[in-house]
Structure formats: C-alpha cells, structure tokens
C-alpha cells in the first residue's frame, strides 16, 4: 500500500509539472511579444504644440506633425494620418485595438499595433 501511494504521488507530481511547464509563459517569449507592440497616438488638438501623429516604438518616438488646423488643410491632415498608418502596415504591423476621446480642445486617438 505504501508503494502504491508513493507511485501515485510521483505520477501526479510529474503530470502537474508537465502542465505547469507547458502552460506557463516563458520570460523570453513574453519579452519578445512585448517588443512586437507599438503605440500610435493621434493628437488632433490645435492648441497642443506637438499635434500630429506620435509613433512610440518603445525606446524611440517618431512625430509626424500636422499642418495648421484650417479648412484648407483638413484633407492634408487626414492624409498624414493615413500615410502614417499605411507605412506601419507596410512594415508588417496590424491594428490590435484603438480608442478615441474628444474634449472641447480636440480629439486624441490611440491605436495599438502589433508586428505580425
């Protein structure tokens, strides 16, 4: 009976260990996955001095400024947003999620993208 209990305990421990190793995230895998994400922030706020498209790659940031917010530049500013997103898609990123909010001052949009 004692032998049966020991073998049962070892079998259960082995099965649990295998499951824990198989389903626990690897630190290297988690770090690599974190490096695959970027954040694109679109600041459509005329009074904000850095209005435009901000691309955050983690350790560096790229700013693509808007033209002044006038009726004549409305389409050009829309093209700036589309060109920035299309450039990132061409580099292998895809949109994971997005959110936007408005205030009296303007609108901020956040787009999370992941490298395929």
ZAGUTOR-56294 format. One record per residue: residue in one letter; z, x, y of N, C-alpha, C in turn. Coordinates in steps of 0.2 Angstrom, whole numbers, plus 5000, padded with zeros to 4 digits. Last residue first. Example, Ala and Ser with C-alpha at 12.3 -4.5 7.8 and 13.67 -1.06 7.14 Angstrom:
2
S503550644989503650684995503950645000A503950664972503950624978503950664984
END
This chain:
116
X481450175207481350145201481350205196X482850175219482250215216482150185209X483250035228483350075223482750105220X483949965243483349985239483550035234X484549845254484749895249484149905244X484549805270484149805264484349865260X485149715284485249765279484849755272X484849675300484649665293484849725289X485449595315485449655311485349635303X484949535331484949525324485049595320X485749495346485149505342485249495335X486749445354486449505356485749525352X487349335348487049325355486549385357X486849375331487349365336486949345343X486449365314486249355321486849345325X486149455299486549415303486349415310X485649475282485549475289485949435293X485249565267485649515271485549525278X484649605251484649605258485049555261X484349705236484649645239484549655247X483349785231483849765226484149705230X481649835232482149805235482649775230X481250005226481149925226481749895229X480350155229480950115229480750045229X479250245228479550225222480150185223X478550265240478950325237479250305231X478050135242477550185240477950255237X479250085248478950065241478450105238X479350165259479850175254479550145248X478150115266478250185265478750195259X478549975268477949995263477950065261X479549995277479749965270479149985265X478850045288479450075285479550055278X477949945290477750005288478250045285X478749835294478349835288478149895285X479349885306479749865300479349865294X478149905313478649955312479049945306X477649775314477349815310477749885309X478649715323478549695316478249735312X478349795334478949805331478949775324X477049735337477049805335477749825332X477349605340476949615334477049695332X478049625352478349585347477949605340X477549685364477749725358478049695352X477449575373476849615371476949665365X478749535375478249495371477649525369X479849665372479449625377478949585372X480849785369480849715367480549675372X480049945367480449895371480349825369X479849985349479549985356480049935360X481150065339480650005341480350025348X481150215329481350175335480850115336X481750255315481150245317481250195323X482750385308482750325313482050315315X483650435294482950435297483050375302X484850535287484650475290484050485294X485650605273485250615279485050545281X486450575262486650635265486250645272X485950435260486550465258486750525262X484850395267484750415260485350445257X484550265277485050305275484950325268X483550225291483550235283484050285282X483450105303483850165301483750165293X482350045315482450045308482850115306X483049995330482450015326482650015319X484050055343483749995340483150025336X485050135349484650165344484350105340X485650065360485250115361484850145356X485649885361485849945357485350005358X485049785368485549825371485749885367X484149725358483849755364484349805367X484149735341484649715347484449755353X483849745328483449705332483849685338X484049855316484349835322483849805327X484049875300483549855305483949825311X484349985287484649945292484149935298X484350025271483850015277484249965281X484950135259485150085264484650085270X484650185242484650195249484750135253X485050245226485050195231484950225238X485150355217484550315217484450265223X486450405217485950435221485250405221X486950325208487150315214486650345219X486450375196486250305198486450295205X487050495195486350495196486150425198X488350455193488250495199487450485201X488250385181488550355187488350385193X487950495173487450435174487650395180X489050575174488450605176487950545177X490050495169490050515176489450535178X489550355159489550425159489650445167X490450205155489950245159490050315159X490750155139491050175145490450215149X490150115127490050065132490450095139X490250215118489650185118489550145125X491650245118491150305120490450265121X492150125113492350155119491850205122X491550115100491450065105491550095112X492150235094491450225095491250175100X493550195095493250255098492550255099X493550075086493650075093493450135097X493150145074492750095077492850085084X494350225073493650255073493150205076X495350135072495350185077494650215078X495050075060495050035066495050085072X495150175051494450145052494450105058X496450215052495950265054495250225055X497050095047497250115054496650165056X496650095034496450035039496550055046X497250205029496450205029496250145034X498550165030498350225034497550225035X498650055022498750055029498550105033X498350115010497850065012498050055020X499450195008498750225008498250175012X500450105006500450145012499750175013X500050044994500050005000500050045006
END
